[in-house]
């Protein structure tokens, strides 16, 4: 691959990661609003934990240095690394305040 092709691919990846982060922020805001509607005056969403015996999916998540300027998150391409993480569906979790 040429340097220009690599740069275009890197820009596409950066745009994709930014889109995922924005979607995650929207989802968290919607979840917090729903919690407040369903449980008025109860405070923030309680923490959750994975039930014993549940199995999750492993995915690669990007790591790197983040520069935050004017609410814009920028990852340094030279520091781009990935880590394996396990994710679970919310149906596999329970409130951790029960114990």
Secondary structure, DSSP 8 states (H G I E B T S, - for coil): --HHHHHHHHHHHHHHHHHHHHHHHHHHHHHHHHHHHHSTTS-S---EEE-TT---EEEEEEE--EEEETTEEEE-GGG-EEEEEEE--GGGEEEGGG-
